[in-house]
Amino acid sequence: MMRQHNKVAEVNLYFWIMKILATTLGETAGDYLSMSLGLGYYTSFAITFSILAIILWLQISILRQYHPAVYWAAIVGTTTAGTEVSDLMDRSFGLGYAKGSFILVTGLLVTFGIWYFRERNLNYYPIVRKDIELMYWLCIIFSNSLGTAFGDYLTTNLGLSYLSGAMLTAAIIGVIMALHYFTQVNDIVLFWLAFILTRPFGATFGDFLTKPLTQGGLSLSRSIASLVTLGLLGILLIVSTRYRRRKHSQRDFSQPQALEEHEDQE
C-alpha cells in the first residue's frame, strides 16, 4: 500500500506571519487587477479563479506531499479570490457586506458540517487524503472571503480607519492567542477563528498601505505594495522551509540514536 504523506503546512509562528503577508498580498493584488488595471470585478474574478483552480488542481491531485511554494501560492490565490468575491457580492450584486457575510458563513458551516459528519473531527493537520484536503481548501476559500467581507465591513460600515480596523482585528487575534495558551478552549475552533481573522487584518493593513492619505492610508501604489509583500513572503518561505528541513533531519538523526541507546541498555 502506498504511503500517504501530509499535504499542508505545519501551524507555527512562521505559518501565521506568512498567512498575514499572504492576506495583505491578496488584498493589494486583487485591487490591482480590478482597479489599477481597470479590469473590473467580473474579469478579475474570472482570472483569479482560473489561476486558483490550476494551483489547487496541482496541489490536490498531482502533488503527493507538502510542497511549500505550491501550498503558499494556493493560500495567496484564495486570499486574492476572497477579495474579488467580497467586492463582487457587495458592489456588483449589491448584497452588502452583512448579507454577503451571511452567505459565506453558511457555506463555511455547511462545509464544516460535511467534514465533521464524515470524519467526526475537523483536524487541520496533518491532511493526507484528497477528499479531506478538498474540504480543507473549501473552508479556506470561505474563510478568506468571509474575512475580507468582515474587514470591509469594519472600515465601510463602522467607519473605522484602515489602521484602526487592522489594530482591532489584531487585538481580537491576541485574545485568541491568550485563549490558546491559557485556557482549555478547543484548538480547532481557535485555529479557524484565527484563520478567518488574519484575513481582515491583512485586508485592512493592505488598504492602509495603498489608500490615499486623505482616506487614512499611506498612498503606496498597489503594484509596489504587492511586490514588497511578495518579497517578504518569499524570504519567509525560504527561511521556514530550511527550518522545517533542519527540524526533520534532527528528528531523523535522534531516532536511530535513541534506538541504539535502548539496545545498549538491554
C-alpha positions in Angstrom: 0.0 0.0 0.0 1.4 3.4 -1.0 2.4 5.5 2.0 0.3 8.7 2.3 2.1 12.0 3.1 0.9 15.2 4.7 -0.1 17.8 2.2 -0.4 21.1 4.2 1.8 23.4 6.2 2.5 22.9 9.9 0.9 25.5 12.1 3.6 27.5 13.9 4.8 31.1 14.1 6.1 31.1 10.6 2.7 29.9 9.4 0.8 32.9 10.9 3.3 35.5 9.8 3.1 34.1 6.3 -0.7 33.9 6.4 -0.9 37.6 7.3 1.5 38.5 4.5 -0.5 36.3 2.1 -3.7 38.1 3.0 -2.1 41.5 2.6 -0.8 40.4 -0.8 -4.2 39.1 -1.7 -5.8 42.4 -0.9 -3.4 44.5 -2.9 -3.2 42.1 -5.8 -6.9 41.8 -6.0 -7.4 45.6 -6.1 -4.6 45.9 -8.6 -6.4 43.6 -11.0 -9.9 45.1 -10.6 -9.0 48.8 -10.0 -5.4 49.7 -11.1 -5.6 47.7 -14.3 -9.3 48.6 -14.8 -10.4 45.0 -15.4 -13.5 45.3 -13.3 -14.8 42.8 -10.7 -16.1 40.2 -13.1 -13.0 39.9 -15.2 -10.7 39.9 -12.2 -12.9 37.3 -10.6 -12.6 35.1 -13.7 -8.8 35.5 -13.9 -8.2 34.9 -10.2 -10.4 31.8 -10.0 -8.9 30.3 -13.2 -5.4 30.6 -11.8 -6.5 29.4 -8.4 -8.2 26.3 -10.0 -5.0 25.4 -11.7 -3.0 25.8 -8.5 -5.5 23.7 -6.4 -5.6 21.0 -9.1 -1.8 20.8 -8.8 -1.9 20.9 -5.0 -4.7 18.4 -4.5 -4.5 16.0 -7.5 -0.8 16.0 -8.6 1.4 16.5 -5.7 1.8 13.6 -3.3 3.2 15.5 -0.3 3.5 19.1 1.1 5.3 21.4 -1.3 5.8 24.9 0.3 5.8 27.0 -2.8 2.6 25.5 -4.3 0.8 25.5 -0.9 1.5 29.2 -0.3 0.7 30.0 -3.9 -2.7 28.4 -3.2 -3.1 30.5 0.0 -2.3 33.7 -1.9 -4.7 32.6 -4.6 -7.5 32.1 -2.1 -6.9 35.4 -0.4 -6.9 37.2 -3.8 -10.1 35.3 -4.7 -11.6 36.3 -1.3 -11.0 40.0 -2.3 -12.8 39.5 -5.6 -15.7 37.6 -4.1 -16.3 40.2 -1.4 -16.2 43.1 -3.9 -18.4 41.2 -6.3 -21.1 40.5 -3.8 -21.1 44.0 -2.4 -20.5 46.2 -5.4 -21.7 44.2 -8.4 -24.5 42.2 -6.8 -25.5 44.9 -4.3 -25.8 42.4 -1.4 -23.9 44.5 1.1 -21.3 43.1 3.5 -23.8 41.8 6.0 -25.8 39.7 3.6 -22.6 38.6 1.8 -21.0 37.6 5.1 -24.2 35.5 6.0 -23.9 33.6 2.7 -20.2 32.9 3.3 -20.8 31.9 6.9 -23.5 29.5 5.7 -21.1 28.0 3.1 -18.3 27.6 5.7 -20.6 26.0 8.3 -22.1 23.6 5.7 -18.5 22.5 4.7 -17.6 22.1 8.3 -20.7 20.0 8.8 -19.9 17.7 5.9 -16.3 17.3 7.1 -17.3 16.5 10.7 -20.1 14.1 9.6 -17.6 12.2 7.5 -14.6 12.2 9.9 -16.0 13.0 13.3 -13.3 15.7 13.6 -12.1 18.9 11.9 -8.3 18.2 12.3 -6.4 20.7 10.2 -3.0 19.0 10.5 -1.9 16.7 9.1 -4.0 16.3 5.9 -3.2 13.2 3.9 -6.4 12.2 2.0 -7.7 14.0 -1.1 -11.3 14.2 0.0 -10.3 15.8 3.3 -7.9 18.1 1.6 -10.7 19.3 -0.8 -12.8 20.2 2.3 -9.8 21.9 3.9 -9.4 24.2 0.8 -13.1 24.9 0.6 -13.0 26.0 4.2 -10.0 28.2 3.4 -11.7 29.8 0.5 -14.9 30.6 2.5 -12.8 31.7 5.5 -10.7 34.1 3.4 -13.7 35.5 1.6 -15.5 35.9 4.9 -12.5 37.6 6.4 -12.4 40.1 3.5 -16.1 41.0 3.9 -15.6 41.5 7.7 -12.6 43.8 7.1 -14.5 45.8 4.6 -17.5 46.0 7.0 -15.2 47.4 9.7 -14.0 50.2 7.5 -17.0 50.9 5.3 -20.0 50.3 7.6 -18.5 51.0 11.0 -16.4 53.9 9.7 -13.1 52.8 11.3 -9.9 53.9 9.6 -7.8 51.3 7.9 -5.2 51.3 10.6 -7.8 51.2 13.3 -9.5 48.2 11.6 -6.2 46.4 11.4 -5.5 47.1 15.1 -8.9 45.9 16.2 -8.6 42.6 14.4 -5.0 42.3 15.8 -6.4 42.8 19.3 -9.0 40.0 18.7 -6.3 37.7 17.4 -4.4 38.5 20.6 -7.4 37.4 22.6 -7.5 34.1 20.6 -3.8 33.6 21.3 -4.4 34.1 25.0 -7.2 31.6 24.9 -4.9 29.1 23.2 -2.1 29.4 25.8 -4.0 29.9 29.0 -7.4 28.1 28.6 -8.7 24.7 27.5 -10.7 26.1 24.6 -10.7 23.7 21.7 -7.6 24.3 19.5 -9.5 23.5 16.3 -12.1 26.2 17.0 -9.4 28.7 17.8 -7.4 27.8 14.7 -10.3 28.5 12.3 -11.3 31.7 14.2 -7.7 32.9 13.9 -7.6 31.9 10.3 -10.7 33.9 9.5 -9.5 37.0 11.5 -6.0 37.1 10.0 -7.7 37.8 6.7 -9.4 41.1 7.7 -6.2 42.1 9.5 -4.2 41.6 6.2 -7.0 43.2 4.2 -7.3 46.4 6.3 -3.5 46.6 6.5 -3.3 46.2 2.7 -5.8 49.1 2.3 -3.8 51.1 4.8 -0.7 50.7 2.6 -2.4 51.7 -0.7 -5.3 54.0 0.1 -4.8 57.8 -0.4 -3.5 59.9 2.5 -6.9 61.7 2.6 -8.5 58.3 3.4 -6.1 57.4 6.2 -3.7 55.3 4.0 0.0 55.6 3.1 -0.8 56.1 -0.6 1.6 53.4 -1.9 0.9 52.1 -5.4 -0.8 48.7 -5.4 2.0 47.3 -7.5 4.8 48.4 -5.2 2.9 47.2 -2.1 2.2 43.8 -3.8 5.9 43.4 -4.8 7.2 44.3 -1.4 4.8 41.9 0.3 5.6 39.2 -2.2 9.3 39.6 -1.5 8.8 39.3 2.3 6.6 36.2 1.8 9.3 34.7 -0.5 12.0 35.3 2.1 9.9 33.7 4.9 9.1 30.8 2.6 12.8 30.1 2.2 13.6 30.5 5.9 10.6 28.4 7.1 11.5 25.6 4.6 15.0 25.5 5.9 13.7 25.4 9.4 11.4 22.5 8.6 14.1 20.5 6.9 16.6 21.1 9.7 13.9 20.1 12.3 13.1 16.9 10.3 16.8 16.0 9.9 17.4 16.4 13.6 14.4 14.2 14.4 15.6 11.5 11.9 19.1 11.6 13.5 17.8 11.4 17.0 15.6 8.4 16.4 18.3 5.9 15.5 20.5 7.2 18.3 17.7 6.7 20.8 17.2 3.1 19.4 20.9 2.3 19.8 20.9 3.6 23.4 17.9 1.4 24.2 19.6 -1.6 22.7 22.7 -0.9 24.7 20.7 -0.8 27.9 19.2 -4.2 27.1 
